[in-house]
Amino acid sequence: MIHEKKSEEEIAAENAAITARLQDYEKIEQIFVNITRRIMRENALLGRRMPIWKDGQVVWIVPKLEDLD
């Protein structure tokens, strides 16, 4: 793939757009929460164990659907 050379203004505009998106902490946190719920639901449906952090150590659990709602 050949990349076109970008002007400094284009690069600065792209960097500003990325920085602005990364500063929306609430949106980023909500995305992580939604992804975690989706993964936990999938693991619960398939009966797969998954690691969680509890009391300073990694513990493997099988999530339960009733705990996700």
Long-range contacts (C-beta under 8 A, 24 or more apart in sequence): 37-68, 40-68, 41-65, 41-68, 44-68
